[in-house]
Amino acid sequence: MDYDYLIVGQGIAGSVIGLQLLEQNKKCLFIDEKIWNSPSRISNGIVNPVTGQKYVKTWLFDELFQVAKPFYKRLEQLFGVNLYHETSITKLFSTALEANEFDSRIADLKYVDFLESAIPNLDDRLKGAFKGKIKNVFWINTALLIDETRKYLRKNNLFIEEILDYSLIKKTDYNRFIYKENTFNKIIFCEGAKGTNNPYFPNLPFVLAKGELMSVQFNHKFGNEIIQKNGILSPYGNGKFKFGSTNSWTDLTPNPTYAGKQELINKLEQITDLPFEICEHFAAIRPTTKDRRPFLGESEIEKNIFILNGLGTKGVSLAPYFSNMLIEFMEKRTTILPIVNWNRFEKKSIKL
Ligand SMILES: Cc1cc2nc3c(=O)[nH]c(=O)nc-3n(C[C@H](O)[C@H](O)[C@H](O)COP(=O)(O)OP(=O)(O)OC[C@H]3O[C@@H](n4cnc5c(N)ncnc54)[C@H](O)[C@@H]3O)c2cc1C
C-alpha cells in the first residue's frame, strides 16, 4: 500500500498529529506496540493556564488553548465519547507566603479570568489554611483518547501493532520510503522517551523524568474540581481520582517503586485526613528536554523524516498546536518556531 505518512508511536503526540493529518485527508499508517501504560495513558491530562511557584501564565497559553479546545471537542464527536472536561483547580497553601504570592498575581488584570482568591463552601475535609482557585482549566481523559484512537485506526486498517525496526526503513529510487510491504512519502517519529535511540535524530538533549502516580478512591464525595497542594488530585470518573506525581531524573526504570508510593501517600495525607484506597500505581518516563521546549522538525540525516517529541510535562496542551505547526512545515515548508526546532541547540544565536 502507498501512504502519505508513516507515524511511529501512538501516544498523545502520534495520535494528535496523525488525527490532524487524517482530518486533512492524508493517508497515514500508524505503528506502535500493544497498548501499555505509557506516559500518555497514565497522565492526569490537565491543561492548566497558570503554572509554577510564581503563578505565571503557561508559555503560549492563549495560542495553545485556541487550537487544543476545538481539536479535543472534534475528537469527542469522532469517537462519540466524553474526553474533554472543564474544571478549576483548588489550590491549598501551607503558608501565608505561598498564599501572598498567589494573591499578588491576582492583582494583575491579565489574570482576572484565571485566578480567584476566596473559595466559598470549600470541602472541610481538605487541609490547608489558605486557599485559591485557578479557573479555565480542562482535563482530557488521555487513556480513553489513546484507546479510542487505537480502536478507530484498527477499524479503518490504519494501524500495525509492532515496534518499528529502524534498519528495515529503505529508500526507493523515487525518494519514497519502504517499510516492510508499504511505501510512504514521509515518516514522523513520535516516540516519546524512546526517541533517545532514534538514529535520524541523534544526541537530542532529552532530560528524561520518571513520574509515578496512583489512582485512589475515598469513602467521601469530593466535587469535580482538581485539588492541588504538593501533589495533584484529579477526578477521572467513577468516583476515582488520580494522584501524582513524583519526579526522578536518576531512576529511569519503567516500574513503580516502593519509595515513589510512600512519597505519594505522604503527600496525599497532607491534603486530607480521609482514608483512601489505592487502586493502581503507575510509573512512566516523561520526554522532557533540557530547555523544556518540544522537539520539532526534519532530520538532517534523511530528508522527509520528521520528529514531534519533547512534549515533557505538557503533552496535552502542546500537542495540538505544535502538530499544526509541523504539518504546515511538512506540507507547505512554512517555518518552525526557532525555539522548538530540534536543531536549536547547535544554532547559538537562538535565545533559549
Ligand atoms: C505521572 C505523569 C503525569 C502527567 N500529567 C500530565 C498532565 O496532567 N498534563 C499534561 O499535559 N501532560 C502530563 N504528563 C506528560 C504527558 O504524559 C506527556 O507529555 C505525553 O504523554 C508525551 O506523549 P508522547 O506521545 O510524546 O510520548 P509517549 O506517551 O511516550 O508515547 C510514545 C509512543 O511511541 C511508542 N514508540 C516508541 N518507539 C517506538 C517504535 N520504535 N516503534 C513503535 N512504537 C514506538 C511508544 O510505545 C509509545 O506508545 C504526565 C506524565 C506523567 C508521567
The ligand as an SDF file (V2000), in Angstrom:
LIG
                    3D

 53 58  0  0  0  0  0  0  0  0999 V2000
    2.6960   10.8770   36.0180 C   0  0  0  0  0  0  0  0  0  0  0  0
    2.5210   11.7770   34.8330 C   0  0  0  0  0  0  0  0  0  0  0  0
    1.5240   12.7490   34.8570 C   0  0  0  0  0  0  0  0  0  0  0  0
    1.3720   13.6010   33.7630 C   0  0  0  0  0  0  0  0  0  0  0  0
    0.3760   14.5550   33.7770 N   0  0  0  0  0  0  0  0  0  0  0  0
    0.2130   15.3840   32.7130 C   0  0  0  0  0  0  0  0  0  0  0  0
   -0.8400   16.3450   32.6970 C   0  0  0  0  0  0  0  0  0  0  0  0
   -1.6170   16.4830   33.6390 O   0  0  0  0  0  0  0  0  0  0  0  0
   -0.9650   17.1320   31.5830 N   0  0  0  0  0  0  0  0  0  0  0  0
   -0.1240   17.0070   30.5030 C   0  0  0  0  0  0  0  0  0  0  0  0
   -0.2870   17.7210   29.5220 O   0  0  0  0  0  0  0  0  0  0  0  0
    0.8710   16.0880   30.5000 N   0  0  0  0  0  0  0  0  0  0  0  0
    1.0590   15.2900   31.5750 C   0  0  0  0  0  0  0  0  0  0  0  0
    2.0710   14.3750   31.5710 N   0  0  0  0  0  0  0  0  0  0  0  0
    3.0180   14.3830   30.4460 C   0  0  0  0  0  0  0  0  0  0  0  0
    2.4410   13.6540   29.2540 C   0  0  0  0  0  0  0  0  0  0  0  0
    2.0300   12.3980   29.6500 O   0  0  0  0  0  0  0  0  0  0  0  0
    3.5000   13.6130   28.1370 C   0  0  0  0  0  0  0  0  0  0  0  0
    3.7960   14.9270   27.7440 O   0  0  0  0  0  0  0  0  0  0  0  0
    2.9830   12.8530   26.9180 C   0  0  0  0  0  0  0  0  0  0  0  0
    2.4570   11.6270   27.2850 O   0  0  0  0  0  0  0  0  0  0  0  0
    4.0620   12.6600   25.8740 C   0  0  0  0  0  0  0  0  0  0  0  0
    3.4510   11.9850   24.8050 O   0  0  0  0  0  0  0  0  0  0  0  0
    4.2730   11.3050   23.6400 P   0  0  0  0  0  0  0  0  0  0  0  0
    3.2800   10.8090   22.6500 O   0  0  0  0  0  0  0  0  0  0  0  0
    5.3360   12.2250   23.1610 O   0  0  0  0  0  0  0  0  0  0  0  0
    5.0520   10.0980   24.3510 O   0  0  0  0  0  0  0  0  0  0  0  0
    4.5480    8.6410   24.8440 P   0  0  0  0  0  0  0  0  0  0  0  0
    3.3180    8.7310   25.6510 O   0  0  0  0  0  0  0  0  0  0  0  0
    5.7440    8.0210   25.4800 O   0  0  0  0  0  0  0  0  0  0  0  0
    4.2000    7.8730   23.5210 O   0  0  0  0  0  0  0  0  0  0  0  0
    5.1920    7.3990   22.6480 C   0  0  0  0  0  0  0  0  0  0  0  0
    4.6640    6.1700   21.9720 C   0  0  0  0  0  0  0  0  0  0  0  0
    5.6060    5.7630   20.9900 O   0  0  0  0  0  0  0  0  0  0  0  0
    5.7250    4.3700   21.0000 C   0  0  0  0  0  0  0  0  0  0  0  0
    7.0190    4.0170   20.4130 N   0  0  0  0  0  0  0  0  0  0  0  0
    8.2400    4.4700   20.7730 C   0  0  0  0  0  0  0  0  0  0  0  0
    9.1910    3.9400   19.9700 N   0  0  0  0  0  0  0  0  0  0  0  0
    8.5370    3.1500   19.0780 C   0  0  0  0  0  0  0  0  0  0  0  0
    8.9700    2.3290   17.9950 C   0  0  0  0  0  0  0  0  0  0  0  0
   10.2670    2.2360   17.6370 N   0  0  0  0  0  0  0  0  0  0  0  0
    8.0300    1.6190   17.3030 N   0  0  0  0  0  0  0  0  0  0  0  0
    6.7170    1.7210   17.6370 C   0  0  0  0  0  0  0  0  0  0  0  0
    6.2720    2.4880   18.6400 N   0  0  0  0  0  0  0  0  0  0  0  0
    7.1620    3.1990   19.3590 C   0  0  0  0  0  0  0  0  0  0  0  0
    5.5770    4.0030   22.4730 C   0  0  0  0  0  0  0  0  0  0  0  0
    5.1570    2.6540   22.6180 O   0  0  0  0  0  0  0  0  0  0  0  0
    4.5100    4.9900   22.9420 C   0  0  0  0  0  0  0  0  0  0  0  0
    3.2080    4.4720   22.8300 O   0  0  0  0  0  0  0  0  0  0  0  0
    2.2290   13.4840   32.6350 C   0  0  0  0  0  0  0  0  0  0  0  0
    3.2030   12.4750   32.6180 C   0  0  0  0  0  0  0  0  0  0  0  0
    3.3520   11.6250   33.7030 C   0  0  0  0  0  0  0  0  0  0  0  0
    4.3910   10.5450   33.6450 C   0  0  0  0  0  0  0  0  0  0  0  0
  1  2  1  0
  2  3  1  0
  2 52  2  0
  3  4  2  0
  4  5  1  0
  4 50  1  0
  5  6  2  0
  6  7  1  0
  6 13  1  0
  7  8  2  0
  7  9  1  0
  9 10  1  0
 10 11  2  0
 10 12  1  0
 12 13  2  0
 13 14  1  0
 14 15  1  0
 14 50  1  0
 15 16  1  0
 16 17  1  0
 16 18  1  0
 18 19  1  0
 18 20  1  0
 20 21  1  0
 20 22  1  0
 22 23  1  0
 23 24  1  0
 24 25  2  0
 24 26  1  0
 24 27  1  0
 27 28  1  0
 28 29  2  0
 28 30  1  0
 28 31  1  0
 31 32  1  0
 32 33  1  0
 33 34  1  0
 33 48  1  0
 34 35  1  0
 35 36  1  0
 35 46  1  0
 36 37  1  0
 36 45  1  0
 37 38  2  0
 38 39  1  0
 39 40  1  0
 39 45  2  0
 40 41  1  0
 40 42  2  0
 42 43  1  0
 43 44  2  0
 44 45  1  0
 46 47  1  0
 46 48  1  0
 48 49  1  0
 50 51  2  0
 51 52  1  0
 52 53  1  0
M  END
$$$$
